[in-house]
Amino acid sequence: MTLDIRSATADDAGLIVRFIEALAAYEKLSHEAKATEADIRRDLFGAAPKAFCEIAVHDGKPVGFALWFYTYSTFQGRHGIWLEDLFVEPEARGLGAGKAL
């Protein structure tokens, strides 16, 4: 049993949307999930992306994702990241995917 984390690619746009929809359903916010594959391709994989995504893969099957972007604290004078979404499929929870992401 292997768990790997990899950077998402444009070919993952449909998978990312599926994870977003699953997260929205879990949060009982499906009515607010409007992102499309085209939105994901444009914003995460366009010429100058401002958001990024990692995919957790367990035994060759995608089981979760983390979507994040860079931040900057003017008070601290430090870069950081903002983890916008973190989701692991219910059947894959407990494998360490969330912590690894």
C-alpha positions as CSV (number, residue, x, y, z in Angstrom):
1,M,0.0,0.0,0.0
2,T,1.6,3.2,-1.2
3,L,0.5,6.8,-0.6
4,D,1.9,9.5,-3.0
5,I,1.3,13.2,-3.3
6,R,1.7,14.7,-6.7
7,S,1.1,18.1,-8.3
8,A,-2.1,18.2,-10.2
9,T,-2.1,18.7,-14.0
10,A,-4.6,20.2,-16.4
11,D,-5.7,16.6,-17.1
12,D,-6.9,16.5,-13.5
13,A,-9.5,19.3,-13.9
14,G,-12.4,16.9,-13.9
15,L,-11.1,15.0,-10.9
16,I,-10.6,18.3,-9.0
17,V,-14.1,19.4,-9.8
18,R,-15.3,15.9,-8.5
19,F,-13.4,16.4,-5.3
20,I,-14.8,20.0,-4.9
21,E,-18.3,18.6,-5.4
22,A,-17.7,15.9,-2.8
23,L,-16.4,18.4,-0.3
24,A,-19.4,20.7,-0.9
25,A,-21.8,17.7,-0.4
26,Y,-20.0,16.8,2.8
27,E,-20.3,20.4,4.0
28,K,-24.0,20.5,2.9
29,L,-23.0,23.3,0.5
30,S,-23.6,21.7,-2.9
31,H,-25.7,24.6,-4.0
32,E,-22.6,26.8,-3.7
33,A,-20.2,24.6,-5.7
34,K,-20.2,26.2,-9.2
35,A,-16.6,25.6,-10.4
36,T,-16.3,24.0,-13.8
37,E,-13.5,22.1,-15.4
38,A,-13.0,25.2,-17.6
39,D,-12.6,27.3,-14.5
40,I,-10.1,24.9,-13.0
41,R,-8.1,24.7,-16.2
42,R,-8.0,28.5,-16.6
43,D,-7.1,29.4,-13.0
44,L,-4.8,26.5,-12.0
45,F,-3.1,25.7,-15.2
46,G,-3.2,28.9,-17.3
47,A,-0.3,31.1,-18.2
48,A,0.0,32.7,-14.7
49,P,-1.7,30.5,-12.2
50,K,-2.6,32.0,-8.8
51,A,-3.8,28.8,-7.1
52,F,-2.3,25.4,-7.0
53,C,-3.4,21.8,-6.3
54,E,-1.9,18.6,-5.0
55,I,-3.5,15.2,-5.4
56,A,-3.2,12.3,-2.9
57,V,-2.9,8.9,-4.6
58,H,-3.3,5.6,-2.8
59,D,-2.3,2.5,-4.6
60,G,-2.7,4.3,-7.9
61,K,-6.2,5.7,-7.1
62,P,-6.7,9.5,-6.5
63,V,-8.2,9.8,-3.0
64,G,-7.9,13.4,-2.1
65,F,-6.8,16.9,-2.9
66,A,-5.4,20.1,-1.4
67,L,-6.0,23.5,-3.1
68,W,-3.8,26.4,-2.0
69,F,-2.4,29.8,-2.9
70,Y,0.4,32.0,-1.7
71,T,-0.2,34.8,0.9
72,Y,2.0,37.5,2.3
73,S,1.8,39.0,5.8
74,T,2.8,42.7,5.7
75,F,2.9,42.7,9.5
76,Q,5.3,39.8,9.7
77,G,7.1,40.4,6.5
78,R,6.7,36.7,5.6
79,H,5.3,34.6,2.8
80,G,2.9,31.9,3.6
81,I,0.3,29.7,2.0
82,W,-3.5,29.6,2.4
83,L,-5.0,26.1,2.3
84,E,-8.3,26.8,0.7
85,D,-9.6,23.2,0.5
86,L,-8.5,19.9,1.9
87,F,-10.6,16.8,1.1
88,V,-10.0,13.0,1.4
89,E,-12.6,10.5,0.2
90,P,-14.3,8.9,3.2
91,E,-13.1,5.4,2.4
92,A,-9.5,6.6,2.3
93,R,-9.5,8.4,5.6
94,G,-7.1,7.1,8.2
95,L,-4.4,6.4,5.6
96,G,-2.5,9.6,6.3
97,A,-3.5,11.3,3.1
98,G,-4.8,14.4,4.8
99,K,-1.7,14.9,6.9
100,A,0.5,14.2,3.9
101,L,-1.4,16.8,1.8
